[in-house]
Structure formats: C-alpha cells, structure tokens
Amino acid sequence: MTAAIVLAWLHYLAFMFMAGAAVSQLFLLKLVPAVETLKTLTRVDRIYGAAAAAVLLTGFARMPLAHGGKGMGYYLHSGAFHGALGLFILAALISIVPTLRFIRWNRLAAAGTLPDSTDCRGTRKLVHVQLGAMAIIALLMPMMARGL
C-alpha cells in the first residue's frame, strides 16, 4: 500500500514539475533575450526533460497490480491510456525543437548574437502546444482510471 501511495505521489509531483517547467519556459521566452535568460532556459529545459522522464517511469511503475495499478491488460485495452501516451509522446517529440533551439541560442550568445523575437515567438507556440497536450492528458488520466 505504501509503495502505491509513494508512486502515485511521485507521478503527480513529476507531472507538476513538468508543467511548471513549461510555464517557466513561456515566461522566459517572453522576456527580452539576454545571455542569462538563455542559460536559465537551458536549465529549465533540463528540469522539463527530467520531469518528463520521471512521469513516464513512475507511470509505468504504477501499472502492475502489486503497485496499486490495475494490471497491464487493463491499461492496454484503454483508449484513454493510448490517447494519453500518444499525447505524451507527441509533446516529447515537439519538445525536441525548443531544446535544440536553446542549445543553438546559447552557442550564438557565446559568439555575441542573441535570438530575434520571431524565433522566441515560434518557440513559445511550441511550448503552448506541449502545455495543451498536458492539459488533455490531465483530463484523460481520471477517465482511464475509471475505465472510460
């Protein structure tokens, strides 16, 4: 019972860290680009990636009956599970673009060039899509838990 509670708590906490990191990216991308802002964006992006990995790992760890889950068969036959996992993978794939941009921007900043506002606006749109996917995932999770 304790393992089930701890795994659920870690799963929810990781999801909150992931969403918080994405919101932080939105805020930082709204600021006028500066070297320190770009470094912070890279750090926040690492937190986002680590939190996403933790969401995935704790989510799969919760599935077995022994950890309070309903068993693999239950989840594999759930459309909500497939939808949530598909959206999670989509958000992960989309997040590659901002990550690569942050790395490129830091290299350019080291050479004395900062990204223009158009690049930042485009990256903000991608982060908005990721947050939208997370919102839908948050809707699908209780649906999945209740067998809808």
Phi and psi in degrees as a GROMACS rama.xvg file:
@    title "Ramachandran Plot"
@    xaxis  label "Phi"
@    yaxis  label "Psi"
@TYPE xy
-64.1764  -41.1933  THR-2
-61.4746  -40.0635  ALA-3
-63.3887  -41.5461  ALA-4
-67.7324  -45.1476  ILE-5
-65.1162  -43.2664  VAL-6
-63.2972  -42.0046  LEU-7
-62.4265  -45.2385  ALA-8
-61.4177  -45.9589  TRP-9
-62.8791  -38.3359  LEU-10
-63.2326  -48.6185  HIS-11
-65.9019  -41.3416  TYR-12
-62.1959  -44.136  LEU-13
-62.3551  -40.6457  ALA-14
-62.3953  -41.0303  PHE-15
-66.0316  -39.342  MET-16
-63.4118  -40.9273  PHE-17
-62.4403  -48.3479  MET-18
-64.7905  -40.703  ALA-19
-62.5365  -39.6701  GLY-20
-65.7008  -39.4197  ALA-21
-65.0607  -42.2086  ALA-22
-64.5432  -38.9369  VAL-23
-61.6973  -39.7825  SER-24
-61.5372  -42.6233  GLN-25
-57.8035  -45.4038  LEU-26
-62.8616  -48.5485  PHE-27
-63.7032  -34.7873  LEU-28
-72.2297  -18.0225  LEU-29
-81.1511  -22.9247  LYS-30
-71.3681  160.194  LEU-31
-65.6326  127.878  VAL-32
-57.4401  131.369  PRO-33
-143.805  159.373  ALA-34
-57.251  -46.3366  VAL-35
-65.3739  -36.6973  GLU-36
-63.153  -41.112  THR-37
-65.641  -38.2276  LEU-38
-65.2293  -40.7385  LYS-39
-65.7379  -40.3306  THR-40
-57.3032  -42.1988  LEU-41
-64.9119  -41.865  THR-42
-64.1194  -44.02  ARG-43
-64.1942  -37.6065  VAL-44
-64.3402  -35.4328  ASP-45
-65.9152  -40.1932  ARG-46
-61.9797  -43.5816  ILE-47
-58.0078  -47.8448  TYR-48
-63.1948  -43.5023  GLY-49
-65.3995  -40.4413  ALA-50
-65.8254  -40.509  ALA-51
-62.1809  -42.4742  ALA-52
-62.6626  -40.491  ALA-53
-66.0372  -38.1637  ALA-54
-60.3338  -47.3354  VAL-55
-63.8742  -47.6106  LEU-56
-65.6636  -46.2468  LEU-57
-69.6176  -31.9023  THR-58
-63.5592  -46.6177  GLY-59
-69.9942  -31.8984  PHE-60
-67.4256  -26.765  ALA-61
-79.0473  -13.8968  ARG-62
-66.9325  -41.965  MET-63
-62.1634  150.651  PRO-64
-56.1178  -35.4608  LEU-65
-64.4733  -22.6168  ALA-66
-106.578  21.9736  HIS-67
88.8471  -1.62649  GLY-68
-80.2154  -174.491  GLY-69
-105.585  5.60113  LYS-70
92.8658  153.691  GLY-71
-60.3124  -38.7401  MET-72
-58.9627  -40.1872  GLY-73
-61.0741  -47.4215  TYR-74
-72.6712  -36.5851  TYR-75
-68.932  -18.2834  LEU-76
-102.486  12.2575  HIS-77
-103.018  119.52  SER-78
-63.5133  -34.8578  GLY-79
-64.1264  -38.6064  ALA-80
-62.9708  -47.0549  PHE-81
-63.756  -38.7027  HIS-82
-63.6553  -45.1069  GLY-83
-65.1979  -44.7155  ALA-84
-64.9748  -40.5447  LEU-85
-63.2893  -43.2835  GLY-86
-65.793  -36.9774  LEU-87
-62.8811  -44.6876  PHE-88
-64.7089  -41.3531  ILE-89
-59.718  -47.0011  LEU-90
-61.6782  -39.0959  ALA-91
-64.2273  -42.3755  ALA-92
-66.7374  -41.1554  LEU-93
-63.1973  -36.1022  ILE-94
-66.3104  -16.095  SER-95
-63.5032  -39.3025  ILE-96
-62.3222  -52.4791  VAL-97
-59.573  -39.3575  PRO-98
-58.7675  -47.3969  THR-99
-64.1656  -36.8838  LEU-100
-64.8793  -42.4416  ARG-101
-61.391  -41.7654  PHE-102
-63.1094  -46.1335  ILE-103
-63.2602  -43.2447  ARG-104
-62.5306  -37.2956  TRP-105
-66.3415  -38.3331  ASN-106
-65.1568  -43.2952  ARG-107
-64.6642  -39.2749  LEU-108
-63.6692  -36.3155  ALA-109
-63.9495  -27.9278  ALA-110
-90.846  -0.677925  ALA-111
99.0283  8.4558  GLY-112
-115.672  133.905  THR-113
-107.708  153.23  LEU-114
-66.7287  152.246  PRO-115
-86.4871  169.191  ASP-116
-66.0295  -25.9245  SER-117
-65.5729  -43.4165  THR-118
-61.2075  -43.2567  ASP-119
-65.3067  -41.283  CYS-120
-62.7658  -44.1365  ARG-121
-62.564  -38.2248  GLY-122
-69.9065  -37.8734  THR-123
-59.3499  -39.4675  ARG-124
-61.1031  -41.2886  LYS-125
-64.7871  -39.524  LEU-126
-67.2459  -36.7273  VAL-127
-60.8424  -41.063  HIS-128
-62.9898  -41.5798  VAL-129
-61.1155  -44.3025  GLN-130
-65.1094  -37.0857  LEU-131
-62.0153  -42.4957  GLY-132
-61.6638  -41.122  ALA-133
-63.5801  -38.0464  MET-134
-64.0667  -41.1658  ALA-135
-69.3498  -37.9152  ILE-136
-59.9322  -42.6849  ILE-137
-61.8343  -29.3316  ALA-138
-75.4098  -39.7133  LEU-139
-70.1746  -28.6472  LEU-140
-61.5932  -50.7128  MET-141
-67.8643  -28.4874  PRO-142
-63.2547  -42.2565  MET-143
-65.5643  -42.7804  MET-144
-63.2114  -28.5308  ALA-145
-99.7617  8.86607  ARG-146
76.4862  21.6078  GLY-147
